[in-house]
Amino acid sequence: MNVAIVGASGAVGQELLRVLSQRNFPVDNLFLFGSKRSAGTEYEFKGKKYKVAELVHGDQFKDIDVVFASAGAGTSKEFEKDITKYGAVMIDNSSAFRMDDDVPLVVPEVNAEDALNRPRGVIANPNCTTIMMVVVLKPIEELSHIKRVRVSSYQSASGAGAVAMAELQQQYKEMVEEGEVRTIKKFPHQLAYNVIPQIDVFQPNLYTKEEMKMFNETRKIMHSDIKVSATCVRVSSLRAHSESVWIETEQPLDLESVRVAIANAEGVTLKDDPANLVYPMPLETGGLDDVYVGRVRKDLAEDNGITLWLSGDQIRKGAALNAVQIAEYLIKVGNIK
């Protein structure tokens, strides 16, 4: 299989290289593309060096089977036709096409079959917080239809990319060495020793764009009328996001049934032993594939409610891993050129 990565030098692009290698994805030929600035940079994949080529309009994707695009929405929109015109499957990690009616929005554990209907040759990777949440909602939805979800996210610096991670580390360094933070570029405020209750820009309804992604994308992925009210918060952890989730179902659910369903769900690990202070934390879930769930309990404010905590690696399951799993599914069912 001929595979290309667009945005190979970014945090997700680098994680794609690791995931493809670790999962032994069938790569016969690998092509790396990036901006003019990153062109010429070399990266190693399975013991071989590959050089990043500058992404330009033309026939660069003529012999490519699958393209993992992670260079931002603007780049994805600009190069969509170049990428797909010869039949390559474009798995896009940006927000460019997620809510387009003719582009499937896919989390393999939830709606893998949607990837088979792609009129434009494009499959969208959902927002990281949405991916992790719907993987956990799926087994509960199978017990009883979910009417409402209220969620607060605790999103690490990694969600804003490699530059943001470096900025957080620099801020802590400045605090220790100089007593104050001087570097504030990627985030609207200092993130070190702080939390910022804003991710992305505010919308007319006073929710942020990130929060509206969770509302709209969850409905599309789950083919559901589910309503999601989110508050997305940037926290000063380096990698892996967490979410506190309140779930209201049509029918009351037995707590043990919910725990069993979560424990048996694909892509989910139940880590829930409060008596021994066992619950998932981003310090431990970074670098892992699954979404980890703990603090599962009945909601005191709603008879048909369940409350839980989840944590997972934003760069892996929230981005690179989910994209690779989509491609693996297409290979499995013979739906890739």
N, C-alpha and C positions, 0 to 999 in steps of 0.2 A: 504494500500500500504506500502511495506517495502522500506524504503529510507535510503541511505547511503551518507555521505559526506566524501570525502577524502581530507585531508587538512583542517580539521575542526577548527584548531587553528589560521589560517591565517586570514587576513582582509576579503577576499572574503568568506571564510568558515563561519566566524562569521556573515557576512551579509546574507549568505544563510539561516542560522538559523532564523534570523529576518524576512526575506522575506517569508519563508515557514510558519511561525507563522502568520504574518500579513495577508497573502492571504488565510489562512485556508486551506493550501494544505492538501490533504487526507493522512496523515501519520499515519499508524497503529503502525509501529515499526520503530524506528530511530537508526541508527548505525553510530558512529563517528570513523574515522580513521585518524591517523597522524604518524609522525615520532616517533622514539624511545624517543626523547627528550620530545615530547608533550604527550606521552602515560601516561594515568592515570589522566590527567587533566579533570575536570568536568565542564560541561556547562549545563545551564538550558534551557529547551524547553517546553513551555506550562505547566509550574509548576512542571516539573519533571526533575531530574538530570540525565545526561548521561555522561558516562566516555569514554574518547578517548582510543581506542585500537591501538596498534602498527600495522601498515600496514606490512603484511608479505605475502609471496607467499603461495598459498594453496587454501582453499575452503571458505574463509571468505565471499564471495559474493554469495554463493549457493542459498540462499533464498531471495535475494534482487531483487526488481523490477526496481529501477532507482538509478543510482549512479551519484552524482554531484562531479566531480573531479576537485580540484583546489589546487594541490600541486606542480605544475611546470611541464614543458615538459618532463624532465627526468623521473620523477615518473610515469607520464601518459604512456609513452612508455614502461617502465619496467613492469607495472602492467596491461596493456590493456587486455591481454589474461586472467589473473586471474579474472578481473572484468566482462568480457563479456561471459566467457565460459559456464555459466549456463543460459544465456538468459537475463541478466540485460541490460538495456539501459544505456550506459555510455555517459553522457553529460559533455564534457571536456572543461574546461575553459583555458587551456594552448594553446600554439602555436604548440603543437606536431603534430596534424593531419589536421590542417586547409586547407592546400593545397593538401591533398591526394585526388585523384580522386574518391576513394570509400568511402569517409567520407563527408557527407553533412555539409555545413557551413551555419548556420541558424540564421536569425533574424525573429521572428514570424510575425511581421508586414509587412515583405517584401517577404519572401519565405518559409513560414511555411511548405508547402507541401514537400519541399526537405527533411524534417526530416523523411518522410515515407520510403525513400529508403536508408537504412543504412546496407550495406552488412556485415560490421564488427561489427554491434551493437553499433557503436560510432557516436555521433553527436558532431560537434565542435562548440564552442561558439567563435564568431569572436573577433578580437581586439577591445578594448573599443572605440577608436576613430572612427573606421569603423562603429561599431554598431550605434553610435549616428548620424553619417553622413547619412548612408543609410536610416534610418528611415525618415529623412527629404527629401532625394532625391526621395524616392518612389512616393509621390504625385506629384512632379514636372515631373518625368519621365512619369507619366500617362497623362500629358498635352502635352508633346513633348519629344522625345527621347533626352537624355542628351549625348552630345558628349564629353565634357571635364569638368573637375573640377580642380580648383586650390584651395588648402586649406592650411591654417596655423593653427596649433593647439596650444592651450595654456593649457598644461596638468599639473594638480596639483600633489602634492607629493603622493597622494593616489594611483596613477597609478603604483608606485613602491612598494606598500605594506605598511603594518603597521609599519615596521621598518623605512621606509622612512618618513612617517608622523611624527614619534617620533623624527627623526633626524632634520627635519625642525623646530619643536617646540623647540628642544634643541638649535639649532643655534640662534634662536631669543632670547632665554633666555640668552645665552652666550653674545650676542651683548649688551643686556641691562645691565647685571651684570658685565661683564668683558671688554666690549668695542671691542671685537674681537671674531671671530668664531674659535673654536678649534676642533669641531667635523665635519669631512668631510670623510664619509665612503661609504654611499650608492650612492652618486652622484659624478660625476667627478670633480665638483667644488662646492663652497659654493652656496647654493640655496637661503638662506635668503637675502632679499634685492637685488635679482638678478634674471635673467632668463638665462637658459642654452639651446642653440640651438642645442641640441643633445639628442635624446632618443634612446637607444639601440646602437648597434655598426654600424660603417660605412661600407658600401658595396663597391665593386669595382667601381660602377657608381657614388660614392660620396653621394648617398642618404643613410640614415640610414635604419636599418632593420625595424624600426617602420614605416618609410615613405613608404617602399616597401610593407609592410602589407596593407596599405591603398590602394595602387594601385591594388595589386593582389586580395585581399579579396573582394573589391567592385565589381570587374568584376565577380567573382564567385557567390557572393550572388545575384546580380542583373541580372545574365545571360546576360551580356551586353559587348559590345566592348568599353565601357566608358574608358577614359584615365584620370588618377588622378595624379596630381603633388602635392606633399605634403612637407611642412616643419614643423617638429614636435618640439615643444619647451616646456621645463619644466619651469613652473612658480612657484612663491612662495605662491600660494594658497594651502590650506590644502586638500580640497576635492572638487570634481566636475571639469570636463574638459570643455573647451570652444573651439570653432573653428570659424574662419573667412573663409567663403566659397564663391568662385566665380564659377558660374554654366553657361556653354554655352550649349544651346539647339539647335536642328535642326531648329525649327521654333521660331520666336519672340513671346514672351508671354506677355500678358497684366498683369500688376503688380497686379491688383485687383484679377485676376483669380488665380495667384500664392498665394496670401495671403489667399484666400478662401480655396484653396486646402490644404495649410499647416494647417489652422485652423481646417479643418475637418478630418485631417489625424489621424489615430490611433497611440497613443503613443506620440503625439506631442501637445504642447500648444503654441499658438501664443501669444507672449507678446511684443507688438510692438506699442508703442505710443511715438515716439521721441519728440513730442511737449511738453510732460509732463515728459521727461527724463525716460521713461519706456522701459526697455530692459532687457533681462536675464543676470544675473551675477552669478558666482559660489558661492558667499557668500549666495545666496538665493536658488539656485537649488540643493545644497547638501542635501541629504536625501529624495529627491523627485523622483517619478517614471518616469515622462515624460521627453522628450527632449524639451527644451524651445527655441523658435526662435524669434528673433527680428532684427531690422535694415534691413528689407527687402526693397530692392531698385533696380532700373535698373542699370546695369553696364555701366559706362561712356566709357569704352574702348572696348565694344563689343555690337553690336546691338542686338544680340540674348542672351545677358547675364543678369543674375540675381545675385545679391550679398546679402548675409545674414550672420547673426551671430547666433550661437547656443551655448547652455550650458546645461550640464546634469551631473548627478551623475555617475562617473566612476565605483564606486563599485556596484551601483544598476543596472541601465539599461546597463551600460558598462560591467557588469559581472554577478552578482548573479541573478538579476531580469530576465535578458534575458534567463538564463539557466532554471529558474523555469517556465517561460512562454513557453519554448519549451516543458517541461514535461506536462504542463497544456494542451497544444494543443494535445499531443499524447493521453492523457486521454480523451479529448473531442471527438476525432475521433475514440476512441477504438483501438488504435494502440500501446498498451503497455501490456506486459504479465500479 
